[in-house]
């Protein structure tokens, strides 16, 4: 049995893709910057300090940091204005893990300020023993650092941590960390998630027992 579950954030706990995509659009319009039609798909799951140079907006650390901060401020304003709810099945799964004394962690490229805001808005903070955000590691996914740091803080071996992911770079990061991974088809169809140990359409109706049945062991 896995000893802990590490949740990615966007696409696993919440689907804030519309808020994030809109925040990039608002920033681009405000700054008069070009924004390719497929920008969001290209940058999905990556840190802002990778996305912004990739868009050709800036390369200097100070300029990249300024744009990243403004983008996330816009995002948080949109969340406060429009609200947000956890994805179907997430709250129930967290309650079941808590009842089974299986610790849960967050391992996300998302900024800590974003995580803090949404955790409080959705009343989910009490379920997570450990929270690792993007600014705590030098390299974002597909580098495994985020997941390895979460495991270290949990005090649990990586091979005993089950990762829940929706992004291809996140699945790669989990596998590189030596962790079994269950993919959720929030942003990619199940047919594109073959690199994970297993994949489901959503977490609706998922229990700890279902997780164990889907990913009975690890392949590390």
FITORDREN-605607 format. One record per atom (N, C-alpha, C): residue number from 0; residue in one letter; y, x, z. Coordinates in pm, whole numbers, plus 50000, padded with zeros to 5 digits. Layout:
  num  residuo  north   east     up
  NUM        a      Y      X      Z
...
//
This chain:
  num  residuo  north   east     up
    0        x  49881  50085  50000
    0        x  50000  50000  50000
    0        x  50124  50088  50000
    1        x  50221  50056  49916
    1        x  50346  50130  49918
    1        x  50411  50112  50054
    2        x  50487  50212  50097
    2        x  50546  50210  50231
    2        x  50691  50166  50231
    3        x  50756  50164  50114
    3        x  50897  50123  50103
    3        x  50924  50081  49961
    4        x  51029  50004  49944
    4        x  51072  49961  49811
    4        x  51216  50006  49789
    5        x  51239  50074  49678
    5        x  51375  50117  49642
    5        x  51423  50030  49527
    6        x  51531  49958  49552
    6        x  51589  49868  49453
    6        x  51701  49936  49377
    7        x  51693  49936  49245
    7        x  51814  49958  49166
    7        x  51905  49840  49198
    8        x  52031  49847  49156
    8        x  52126  49742  49193
    8        x  52152  49646  49077
    9        x  52233  49692  48980
    9        x  52268  49605  48867
    9        x  52145  49578  48781
   10        x  52113  49450  48764
   10        x  51997  49412  48686
   10        x  51872  49390  48770
   11        x  51878  49428  48898
   11        x  51766  49405  48989
   11        x  51809  49313  49103
   12        x  51909  49354  49178
   12        x  51960  49270  49287
   12        x  52059  49167  49234
   13        x  52147  49212  49147
   13        x  52247  49123  49085
   13        x  52251  49148  48935
   14        x  52300  49052  48861
   14        x  52332  49074  48720
   14        x  52483  49064  48707
   15        x  52548  49178  48721
   15        x  52693  49183  48710
   15        x  52735  49244  48577
   16        x  52644  49238  48479
   16        x  52674  49300  48349
   16        x  52798  49240  48285
   17        x  52816  49108  48298
   17        x  52933  49045  48237
   17        x  53061  49095  48302
   18        x  53059  49111  48435
   18        x  53176  49163  48507
   18        x  53205  49307  48464
   19        x  53100  49389  48454
   19        x  53120  49529  48416
   19        x  53170  49539  48271
   20        x  53107  49466  48182
   20        x  53150  49472  48042
   20        x  53295  49430  48028
   21        x  53332  49323  48098
   21        x  53470  49275  48092
   21        x  53567  49378  48151
   22        x  53525  49448  48255
   22        x  53614  49547  48316
   22        x  53642  49663  48221
   23        x  53542  49704  48141
   23        x  53567  49806  48040
   23        x  53665  49754  47934
   24        x  53649  49629  47896
   24        x  53738  49570  47795
   24        x  53882  49561  47846
   25        x  53898  49520  47971
   25        x  54032  49511  48029
   25        x  54096  49649  48036
   26        x  54020  49748  48080
   26        x  54073  49884  48090
   26        x  54112  49937  47952
   27        x  54026  49917  47853
   27        x  54056  49965  47718
   27        x  54184  49901  47664
   28        x  54198  49770  47685
   28        x  54318  49701  47638
   28        x  54442  49748  47712
   29        x  54430  49766  47841
   29        x  54543  49810  47924
   29        x  54590  49948  47884
   30        x  54496  50036  47852
   30        x  54528  50176  47821
   30        x  54541  50203  47671
   31        x  54511  50104  47588
   31        x  54516  50125  47445
   31        x  54411  50221  47395
   32        x  54289  50210  47451
   32        x  54180  50301  47418
   32        x  54078  50232  47329
   33        x  54013  50306  47239
   33        x  53912  50246  47151
   33        x  53785  50213  47229
   34        x  53720  50104  47190
   34        x  53598  50063  47258
   34        x  53499  50012  47154
   35        x  53392  50089  47125
   35        x  53293  50045  47026
   35        x  53225  49916  47068
   36        x  53183  49839  46971
   36        x  53119  49710  47000
   36        x  52994  49726  47085
   37        x  52922  49836  47070
   37        x  52796  49855  47143
   37        x  52813  49944  47266
   38        x  52937  49958  47316
   38        x  52965  50051  47425
   38        x  52882  50022  47550
   39        x  52865  49894  47582
   39        x  52800  49861  47708
   39        x  52651  49895  47704
   40        x  52587  49866  47593
   40        x  52445  49899  47579
   40        x  52425  50050  47583
   41        x  52514  50124  47519
   41        x  52502  50270  47516
   41        x  52519  50333  47654
   42        x  52604  50273  47735
   42        x  52632  50332  47866
   42        x  52554  50274  47981
   43        x  52468  50177  47953
   43        x  52403  50103  48062
   43        x  52319  50194  48150
   44        x  52341  50184  48282
   44        x  52264  50261  48379
   44        x  52317  50401  48403
   45        x  52421  50442  48331
   45        x  52476  50577  48344
   45        x  52601  50575  48432
   46        x  52634  50692  48485
   46        x  52753  50705  48568
   46        x  52879  50707  48480
   47        x  52991  50666  48540
   47        x  53117  50662  48465
   47        x  53159  50798  48413
   48        x  53123  50904  48488
   48        x  53165  51038  48442
   48        x  53084  51085  48322
   49        x  52982  51010  48284
   49        x  52909  51034  48159
   49        x  52960  50937  48051
   50        x  52983  50812  48089
   50        x  53025  50710  47993
   50        x  53162  50741  47934
   51        x  53257  50778  48018
   51        x  53396  50795  47972
   51        x  53409  50908  47870
   52        x  53355  51027  47895
   52        x  53359  51129  47790
   52        x  53284  51086  47664
   53        x  53175  51011  47682
   53        x  53100  50963  47567
   53        x  53178  50867  47480
   54        x  53274  50796  47540
   54        x  53362  50707  47464
   54        x  53476  50783  47397
   55        x  53490  50911  47431
   55        x  53599  50990  47376
   55        x  53732  50963  47443
   56        x  53729  50906  47563
   56        x  53853  50870  47632
   56        x  53915  50988  47706
   57        x  53832  51073  47764
   57        x  53881  51187  47841
   57        x  53766  51281  47868
   58        x  53801  51408  47891
   58        x  53699  51507  47927
   58        x  53737  51582  48055
   59        x  53867  51593  48084
   59        x  53910  51659  48208
   59        x  53865  51578  48328
   60        x  53816  51646  48432
   60        x  53763  51576  48549
   60        x  53866  51482  48610
   61        x  53990  51526  48620
   61        x  54093  51443  48683
   61        x  54119  51316  48603
   62        x  54124  51329  48470
   62        x  54149  51212  48385
   62        x  54030  51118  48386
   63        x  53910  51175  48382
   63        x  53789  51093  48388
   63        x  53784  51017  48520
   64        x  53815  51086  48629
   64        x  53813  51023  48761
   64        x  53915  50910  48773
   65        x  54032  50930  48716
   65        x  54136  50827  48720
   65        x  54092  50702  48645
   66        x  54036  50721  48526
   66        x  53989  50607  48448
   66        x  53873  50536  48518
   67        x  53783  50614  48576
   67        x  53668  50555  48645
   67        x  53713  50471  48764
   68        x  53808  50521  48840
   68        x  53858  50446  48956
   68        x  53925  50316  48912
   69        x  54004  50322  48806
   69        x  54072  50202  48759
   69        x  53971  50099  48708
   70        x  53870  50147  48636
   70        x  53768  50056  48585
   70        x  53699  49983  48700
   71        x  53663  50055  48806
   71        x  53592  49992  48917
   71        x  53683  49900  48998
   72        x  53811  49931  49005
   72        x  53906  49840  49071
   72        x  53914  49708  48994
   73        x  53915  49716  48862
   73        x  53915  49595  48779
   73        x  53786  49516  48803
   74        x  53675  49586  48806
   74        x  53546  49520  48830
   74        x  53546  49444  48963
   75        x  53591  49510  49069
   75        x  53590  49445  49201
   75        x  53682  49323  49203
   76        x  53794  49332  49134
   76        x  53885  49217  49127
   76        x  53817  49100  49055
   77        x  53742  49128  48949
   77        x  53671  49023  48877
   77        x  53564  48958  48965
   78        x  53493  49040  49042
   78        x  53389  48986  49131
   78        x  53452  48896  49237
   79        x  53562  48942  49295
   79        x  53630  48859  49397
   79        x  53678  48728  49337
   80        x  53725  48734  49214
   80        x  53780  48614  49149
   80        x  53670  48515  49110
   81        x  53563  48566  49053
   81        x  53460  48478  48996
   81        x  53336  48462  49084
   82        x  53318  48550  49182
   82        x  53201  48542  49268
   82        x  53076  48596  49200
   83        x  52969  48607  49279
   83        x  52843  48659  49226
   83        x  52730  48620  49320
   84        x  52611  48603  49267
   84        x  52494  48567  49346
   84        x  52379  48663  49314
   85        x  52287  48683  49409
   85        x  52170  48767  49378
   85        x  52084  48700  49271
   86        x  52012  48782  49199
   86        x  51922  48731  49096
   86        x  51809  48648  49159
   87        x  51751  48556  49082
   87        x  51643  48471  49136
   87        x  51528  48552  49195
   88        x  51489  48514  49315
   88        x  51376  48577  49381
   88        x  51410  48695  49469
   89        x  51530  48751  49455
   89        x  51565  48873  49528
   89        x  51573  48847  49679
   90        x  51650  48745  49718
   90        x  51666  48719  49860
   90        x  51530  48690  49926
   91        x  51449  48610  49858
   91        x  51318  48576  49913
   91        x  51229  48699  49928
   92        x  51234  48789  49830
   92        x  51155  48912  49839
   92        x  51203  48999  49954
   93        x  51334  49010  49970
   93        x  51388  49090  50079
   93        x  51348  49033  50215
   94        x  51350  48903  50228
   94        x  51307  48838  50352
   94        x  51161  48869  50380
   95        x  51077  48864  50277
   95        x  50934  48890  50293
   95        x  50908  49036  50329
   96        x  50979  49128  50266
   96        x  50964  49270  50300
   96        x  51004  49295  50444
   97        x  51114  49232  50486
   97        x  51161  49248  50623
   97        x  51058  49194  50722
   98        x  51001  49079  50689
   98        x  50900  49020  50777
   98        x  50776  49108  50786
   99        x  50745  49178  50676
   99        x  50630  49268  50674
   99        x  50661  49408  50721
  100        x  50784  49429  50770
  100        x  50829  49559  50820
  100        x  50815  49669  50715
  101        x  50842  49631  50589
  101        x  50844  49727  50478
  101        x  50990  49756  50448
  102        x  51039  49877  50473
  102        x  51181  49904  50454
  102        x  51222  49898  50307
  103        x  51346  49854  50287
  103        x  51403  49846  50152
  103        x  51525  49936  50146
  104        x  51544  49999  50031
  104        x  51659  50086  50008
  104        x  51723  50050  49875
  105        x  51848  50092  49858
  105        x  51917  50082  49730
  105        x  51932  50223  49675
  106        x  51897  50240  49548
  106        x  51918  50366  49478
  106        x  51988  50336  49348
  107        x  52121  50348  49346
  107        x  52198  50299  49233
  107        x  52308  50395  49192
  108        x  52338  50398  49063
  108        x  52452  50476  49012
  108        x  52585  50409  49042
  109        x  52580  50287  49094
  109        x  52700  50211  49127
  109        x  52779  50278  49238
  110        x  52913  50264  49233
  110        x  52999  50315  49339
  110        x  52970  50247  49471
  111        x  52985  50323  49581
  111        x  52959  50266  49713
  111        x  53052  50148  49742
  112        x  53178  50157  49700
  112        x  53272  50046  49726
  112        x  53224  49917  49661
  113        x  53164  49927  49543
  113        x  53110  49809  49476
  113        x  52991  49753  49553
  114        x  52902  49842  49595
  114        x  52785  49798  49671
  114        x  52828  49729  49801
  115        x  52923  49790  49871
  115        x  52968  49734  49998
  115        x  53027  49594  49978
  116        x  53110  49578  49875
  116        x  53172  49449  49850
  116        x  53065  49342  49824
  117        x  52972  49371  49734
  117        x  52873  49270  49696
  117        x  52771  49244  49807
  118        x  52732  49348  49880
  118        x  52640  49327  49991
  118        x  52698  49230  50093
  119        x  52826  49243  50119
  119        x  52890  49153  50215
  119        x  52912  49014  50156
  120        x  52954  49006  50030
  120        x  52974  48875  49967
  120        x  52844  48795  49963
  121        x  52732  48863  49941
  121        x  52603  48794  49928
  121        x  52522  48793  50058
  122        x  52576  48855  50164
  122        x  52509  48860  50294
  122        x  52370  48922  50282
  123        x  52364  49039  50219
  123        x  52235  49108  50201
  123        x  52227  49241  50275
  124        x  52336  49285  50334
  124        x  52340  49421  50390
  124        x  52228  49446  50492
  125        x  52196  49345  50573
  125        x  52100  49364  50682
  125        x  51959  49396  50633
  126        x  51932  49371  50505
  126        x  51797  49394  50455
  126        x  51772  49538  50411
  127        x  51877  49618  50396
  127        x  51861  49752  50340
  127        x  51878  49859  50447
  128        x  51771  49934  50468
  128        x  51771  50042  50565
  128        x  51854  50160  50517
  129        x  51850  50186  50388
  129        x  51915  50302  50327
  129        x  51989  50256  50202
  130        x  52109  50312  50181
  130        x  52186  50284  50060
  130        x  52230  50417  50001
  131        x  52192  50444  49877
  131        x  52235  50564  49806
  131        x  52314  50521  49683
  132        x  52437  50567  49673
  132        x  52525  50531  49562
  132        x  52547  50649  49469
  133        x  52608  50620  49355
  133        x  52621  50721  49251
  133        x  52699  50844  49289
  134        x  52803  50827  49374
  134        x  52887  50943  49406
  134        x  52820  51039  49504
  135        x  52703  51003  49555
  135        x  52633  51089  49650
  135        x  52546  51195  49583
  136        x  52529  51187  49454
  136        x  52449  51285  49382
  136        x  52530  51341  49266
  137        x  52499  51464  49230
  137        x  52572  51528  49121
  137        x  52533  51469  48986
  138        x  52407  51442  48969
  138        x  52357  51394  48840
  138        x  52303  51252  48854
  139        x  52344  51165  48763
  139        x  52295  51029  48762
  139        x  52162  51018  48690
  140        x  52108  50898  48688
  140        x  51984  50870  48616
  140        x  52004  50903  48468
  141        x  51906  50962  48400
  141        x  51763  50973  48434
  141        x  51724  51087  48528
  142        x  51822  51163  48580
  142        x  51789  51260  48683
  142        x  51732  51184  48804
  143        x  51632  51238  48871
  143        x  51567  51165  48981
  143        x  51638  51175  49115
  144        x  51753  51242  49121
  144        x  51816  51273  49250
  144        x  51842  51151  49337
  145        x  51888  51041  49276
  145        x  51921  50921  49355
  145        x  51798  50870  49427
  146        x  51686  50861  49358
  146        x  51564  50808  49419
  146        x  51506  50906  49521
  147        x  51513  51035  49492
  147        x  51461  51134  49586
  147        x  51542  51135  49714
  148        x  51674  51118  49703
  148        x  51758  51113  49823
  148        x  51727  50988  49905
  149        x  51704  50876  49837
  149        x  51669  50753  49908
  149        x  51538  50771  49985
  150        x  51438  50831  49922
  150        x  51310  50855  49989
  150        x  51327  50948  50109
  151        x  51408  51051  50090
  151        x  51430  51146  50200
  151        x  51495  51076  50319
  152        x  51593  50990  50292
  152        x  51660  50919  50402
  152        x  51568  50816  50466
  153        x  51478  50760  50389
  153        x  51379  50668  50445
  153        x  51275  50742  50529
  154        x  51259  50872  50502
  154        x  51156  50949  50569
  154        x  51017  50918  50517
  155        x  51011  50882  50388
  155        x  50885  50841  50325
  155        x  50863  50925  50200
  156        x  50739  50968  50177
  156        x  50708  51049  50059
  156        x  50740  50971  49932
  157        x  50795  51038  49829
  157        x  50827  50969  49705
  157        x  50712  50889  49647
  158        x  50589  50941  49653
  158        x  50475  50872  49594
  158        x  50446  50739  49663
  159        x  50500  50720  49785
  159        x  50477  50598  49860
  159        x  50592  50499  49851
  160        x  50689  50529  49765
  160        x  50804  50441  49744
  160        x  50791  50372  49608
  161        x  50792  50241  49609
  161        x  50790  50165  49485
  161        x  50933  50138  49440
  162        x  50965  50171  49316
  162        x  51098  50149  49260
  162        x  51100  50023  49175
  163        x  51204  49944  49190
  163        x  51229  49828  49104
  163        x  51347  49862  49015
  164        x  51327  49860  48883
  164        x  51429  49904  48787
  164        x  51433  49812  48666
  165        x  51548  49810  48599
  165        x  51560  49737  48473
  165        x  51605  49826  48359
  166        x  51669  49939  48390
  166        x  51725  50027  48287
  166        x  51624  50135  48247
  167        x  51625  50170  48121
  167        x  51531  50272  48072
  167        x  51557  50406  48139
  168        x  51685  50441  48160
  168        x  51715  50568  48227
  168        x  51668  50563  48372
  169        x  51671  50446  48434
  169        x  51624  50433  48571
  169        x  51474  50445  48582
  170        x  51403  50387  48486
  170        x  51256  50402  48484
  170        x  51220  50549  48471
  171        x  51288  50619  48381
  171        x  51262  50762  48363
  171        x  51290  50839  48492
  172        x  51400  50804  48560
  172        x  51435  50872  48686
  172        x  51327  50851  48791
  173        x  51276  50729  48801
  173        x  51171  50701  48899
  173        x  51044  50779  48869
  174        x  51006  50783  48743
  174        x  50886  50856  48706
  174        x  50902  51006  48732
  175        x  51022  51057  48704
  175        x  51048  51200  48730
  175        x  51049  51229  48880
  176        x  51078  51127  48961
  176        x  51075  51144  49107
  176        x  50933  51133  49161
  177        x  50836  51100  49075
  177        x  50698  51084  49120
  177        x  50673  50953  49189
  178        x  50751  50851  49154
  178        x  50740  50720  49219
  178        x  50686  50616  49122
  179        x  50598  50528  49168
  179        x  50558  50416  49083
  179        x  50677  50324  49061
  180        x  50682  50258  48945
  180        x  50798  50176  48913
  180        x  50756  50046  48847
  181        x  50814  49937  48899
  181        x  50798  49805  48839
  181        x  50928  49772  48768
  182        x  50920  49745  48639
  182        x  51038  49711  48560
  182        x  51058  49560  48556
  183        x  51184  49519  48557
  183        x  51220  49378  48548
  183        x  51301  49358  48421
  184        x  51263  49256  48342
  184        x  51321  49238  48208
  184        x  51455  49165  48212
  185        x  51548  49220  48289
  185        x  51682  49162  48297
  185        x  51765  49202  48176
  186        x  51755  49329  48135
  186        x  51838  49381  48027
  186        x  51759  49425  47905
  187        x  51629  49443  47920
  187        x  51541  49478  47808
  187        x  51420  49386  47812
  188        x  51367  49346  47697
  188        x  51244  49266  47698
  188        x  51126  49347  47751
  189        x  51027  49276  47801
  189        x  50908  49342  47855
  189        x  50847  49438  47754
  190        x  50854  49403  47627
  190        x  50794  49487  47522
  190        x  50856  49626  47515
  191        x  50979  49642  47569
  191        x  51046  49773  47565
  191        x  51033  49850  47696
  192        x  50955  49798  47790
  192        x  50948  49857  47923
  192        x  50813  49923  47950
  193        x  50749  49968  47846
  193        x  50615  50024  47857
  193        x  50607  50154  47935
  194        x  50719  50222  47956
  194        x  50716  50347  48031
  194        x  50701  50323  48182
  195        x  50723  50198  48227
  195        x  50702  50163  48368
  195        x  50554  50140  48394
  196        x  50515  50138  48521
  196        x  50376  50112  48557
  196        x  50338  49967  48528
  197        x  50435  49878  48542
  197        x  50416  49736  48513
  197        x  50554  49676  48489
  198        x  50556  49557  48430
  198        x  50684  49491  48401
  198        x  50668  49341  48420
  199        x  50775  49277  48466
  199        x  50777  49132  48486
  199        x  50905  49077  48427
  200        x  50905  48946  48400
  200        x  51024  48882  48346
  200        x  51134  48872  48451
  201        x  51098  48843  48576
  201        x  51195  48834  48684
  201        x  51122  48851  48816
  202        x  51198  48857  48926
  202        x  51139  48869  49059
  202        x  51115  48733  49124
  203        x  51141  48627  49052
  203        x  51123  48493  49106
  203        x  50977  48472  49146
  204        x  50955  48435  49270
  204        x  50819  48411  49319
  204        x  50743  48537  49358
  205        x  50808  48652  49348
  205        x  50740  48778  49379
  205        x  50736  48802  49529
  206        x  50620  48839  49580
  206        x  50600  48874  49720
  206        x  50556  49019  49730
  207        x  50555  49077  49850
  207        x  50501  49213  49864
  207        x  50359  49225  49811
  208        x  50278  49121  49830
  208        x  50143  49123  49778
  208        x  50139  49127  49626
  209        x  50230  49053  49563
  209        x  50239  49057  49417
  209        x  50278  49197  49369
  210        x  50371  49259  49439
  210        x  50413  49394  49401
  210        x  50295  49490  49407
  211        x  50217  49479  49514
  211        x  50102  49567  49528
  211        x  49999  49543  49420
  212        x  49980  49416  49383
  212        x  49882  49383  49278
  212        x  49928  49435  49142
  213        x  50062  49429  49118
  213        x  50115  49473  48989
  213        x  50111  49625  48977
  214        x  50141  49694  49087
  214        x  50145  49840  49087
  214        x  50057  49889  49203
  215        x  49926  49889  49186
  215        x  49836  49919  49297
  215        x  49834  50063  49341
  216        x  49881  50153  49258
  216        x  49884  50294  49295
  216        x  49990  50363  49215
  217        x  50001  50494  49230
  217        x  50099  50566  49150
  217        x  50028  50663  49057
  218        x  50103  50702  48955
  218        x  50043  50788  48851
  218        x  50093  50931  48859
  219        x  50154  50967  48973
  219        x  50211  51102  48983
  219        x  50101  51202  49015
//
